[in-house]
C-alpha cells in the first residue's frame, strides 16, 4: 500500500519532473 505522505511526495516529484520536461514557454 502507498501511504498518503508517500503519495504526496511522489506527486510532488512527478509534477517537478513534468515541469522540467515542459518547455520554458509553458512555465510562464
Biopython code that builds the backbone (N, CA, C, O; Angstrom):
import numpy as np
from Bio.PDB.StructureBuilder import StructureBuilder

atoms = [
    (1, "UNK", "N", (0.831, -1.206, 0.000)),
    (1, "UNK", "CA", (0.000, 0.000, 0.000)),
    (1, "UNK", "C", (0.869, 1.261, 0.000)),
    (1, "UNK", "O", (1.982, 1.269, 0.526)),
    (2, "UNK", "N", (0.342, 2.302, -0.591)),
    (2, "UNK", "CA", (1.081, 3.570, -0.634)),
    (2, "UNK", "C", (0.498, 4.523, 0.406)),
    (2, "UNK", "O", (-0.703, 4.793, 0.408)),
    (3, "UNK", "N", (1.350, 5.024, 1.280)),
    (3, "UNK", "CA", (0.865, 5.944, 2.317)),
    (3, "UNK", "C", (0.577, 7.314, 1.719)),
    (3, "UNK", "O", (1.128, 7.681, 0.681)),
    (4, "UNK", "N", (-0.281, 8.054, 2.377)),
    (4, "UNK", "CA", (-0.635, 9.381, 1.871)),
    (4, "UNK", "C", (0.606, 10.247, 1.727)),
    (4, "UNK", "O", (0.765, 10.949, 0.728)),
    (5, "UNK", "N", (1.483, 10.199, 2.719)),
    (5, "UNK", "CA", (2.708, 11.005, 2.650)),
    (5, "UNK", "C", (3.528, 10.608, 1.433)),
    (5, "UNK", "O", (4.033, 11.466, 0.709)),
    (6, "UNK", "N", (3.661, 9.295, 1.208)),
    (6, "UNK", "CA", (4.434, 8.831, 0.051)),
    (6, "UNK", "C", (3.761, 9.283, -1.241)),
    (6, "UNK", "O", (4.432, 9.694, -2.188)),
    (7, "UNK", "N", (2.421, 9.205, -1.273)),
    (7, "UNK", "CA", (1.695, 9.604, -2.479)),
    (7, "UNK", "C", (1.941, 11.080, -2.777)),
    (7, "UNK", "O", (2.185, 11.456, -3.923)),
    (8, "UNK", "N", (1.874, 11.911, -1.743)),
    (8, "UNK", "CA", (2.111, 13.345, -1.936)),
    (8, "UNK", "C", (3.533, 13.592, -2.415)),
    (8, "UNK", "O", (3.769, 14.440, -3.277)),
    (9, "UNK", "N", (4.488, 12.840, -1.847)),
    (9, "UNK", "CA", (5.883, 13.010, -2.239)),
    (9, "UNK", "C", (6.072, 12.625, -3.699)),
    (9, "UNK", "O", (6.741, 13.326, -4.458)),
    (10, "UNK", "N", (5.471, 11.496, -4.084)),
    (10, "UNK", "CA", (5.590, 11.032, -5.472)),
    (10, "UNK", "C", (4.948, 12.046, -6.412)),
    (10, "UNK", "O", (5.493, 12.356, -7.471)),
    (11, "UNK", "N", (3.783, 12.559, -6.015)),
    (11, "UNK", "CA", (3.092, 13.545, -6.859)),
    (11, "UNK", "C", (3.952, 14.798, -7.011)),
    (11, "UNK", "O", (4.053, 15.350, -8.107)),
    (12, "UNK", "N", (4.565, 15.245, -5.931)),
    (12, "UNK", "CA", (5.413, 16.439, -5.975)),
    (12, "UNK", "C", (6.594, 16.212, -6.921)),
    (12, "UNK", "O", (6.924, 17.069, -7.741)),
    (13, "UNK", "N", (7.226, 15.031, -6.788)),
    (13, "UNK", "CA", (8.366, 14.728, -7.660)),
    (13, "UNK", "C", (7.914, 14.636, -9.112)),
    (13, "UNK", "O", (8.604, 15.108, -10.016)),
    (14, "UNK", "N", (6.742, 14.022, -9.332)),
    (14, "UNK", "CA", (6.226, 13.872, -10.695)),
    (14, "UNK", "C", (5.932, 15.239, -11.304)),
    (14, "UNK", "O", (6.287, 15.507, -12.452)),
    (15, "UNK", "N", (5.281, 16.100, -10.524)),
    (15, "UNK", "CA", (4.972, 17.442, -11.028)),
    (15, "UNK", "C", (6.253, 18.201, -11.350)),
    (15, "UNK", "O", (6.324, 18.905, -12.358)),
    (16, "UNK", "N", (7.267, 18.059, -10.494)),
    (16, "UNK", "CA", (8.540, 18.758, -10.729)),
    (16, "UNK", "C", (9.198, 18.229, -11.998)),
    (16, "UNK", "O", (9.735, 19.003, -12.791)),
    (17, "UNK", "N", (9.156, 16.912, -12.192)),
    (17, "UNK", "CA", (9.764, 16.301, -13.379)),
    (17, "UNK", "C", (9.037, 16.779, -14.633)),
    (17, "UNK", "O", (9.675, 17.113, -15.631)),
    (18, "UNK", "N", (7.701, 16.814, -14.587)),
    (18, "UNK", "CA", (6.938, 17.241, -15.760)),
    (18, "UNK", "C", (7.208, 18.714, -16.045)),
    (18, "UNK", "O", (7.349, 19.103, -17.205)),
    (19, "UNK", "N", (7.282, 19.541, -14.993)),
    (19, "UNK", "CA", (7.531, 20.972, -15.189)),
    (19, "UNK", "C", (8.907, 21.175, -15.819)),
    (19, "UNK", "O", (9.091, 22.077, -16.637)),
    (20, "UNK", "N", (9.880, 20.332, -15.438)),
    (20, "UNK", "CA", (11.224, 20.447, -16.008)),
    (20, "UNK", "C", (11.222, 19.974, -17.458)),
    (20, "UNK", "O", (11.972, 20.488, -18.287)),
    (21, "UNK", "N", (10.366, 18.982, -17.761)),
    (21, "UNK", "CA", (10.318, 18.442, -19.120)),
    (21, "UNK", "C", (9.640, 19.437, -20.060)),
    (21, "UNK", "O", (9.974, 19.516, -21.243)),
    (22, "UNK", "N", (8.682, 20.195, -19.518)),
    (22, "UNK", "CA", (7.964, 21.152, -20.357)),
    (22, "UNK", "C", (8.898, 22.281, -20.789)),
    (22, "UNK", "O", (9.861, 22.601, -20.092)),
    (23, "UNK", "N", (8.606, 22.874, -21.934)),
    (23, "UNK", "CA", (9.425, 23.989, -22.434)),
    (23, "UNK", "C", (9.270, 25.211, -21.538)),
    (23, "UNK", "O", (8.247, 25.358, -20.869)),
    (24, "UNK", "N", (10.281, 26.102, -21.515)),
    (24, "UNK", "CA", (10.252, 27.303, -20.666)),
    (24, "UNK", "C", (9.073, 28.204, -21.002)),
    (24, "UNK", "O", (8.608, 28.960, -20.149)),
    (25, "UNK", "N", (8.581, 28.132, -22.252)),
    (25, "UNK", "CA", (7.456, 28.978, -22.649)),
    (25, "UNK", "C", (6.228, 28.665, -21.803)),
    (25, "UNK", "O", (5.490, 29.570, -21.411)),
    (26, "UNK", "N", (6.009, 27.373, -21.521)),
    (26, "UNK", "CA", (4.813, 26.980, -20.775)),
    (26, "UNK", "C", (4.961, 27.338, -19.295)),
    (26, "UNK", "O", (3.962, 27.438, -18.582)),
    (27, "UNK", "N", (6.189, 27.529, -18.832)),
    (27, "UNK", "CA", (6.406, 27.870, -17.437)),
    (27, "UNK", "C", (5.763, 29.220, -17.120)),
    (27, "UNK", "O", (5.277, 29.431, -16.009)),
    (28, "UNK", "N", (5.759, 30.129, -18.087)),
    (28, "UNK", "CA", (5.144, 31.446, -17.891)),
    (28, "UNK", "C", (3.643, 31.282, -17.718)),
    (28, "UNK", "O", (2.930, 32.270, -17.540)),
]
sb = StructureBuilder()
sb.init_structure("model")
sb.init_model(0)
sb.init_chain("A")
sb.init_seg("    ")
for serial, (resi, resn, name, xyz) in enumerate(atoms, 1):
    if name == "N":
        sb.init_residue(resn, " ", resi, " ")
    sb.init_atom(name, np.array(xyz, "f"), 0.0, 1.0, " ", f" {name:<3s}", serial, name[0])
structure = sb.get_structure()
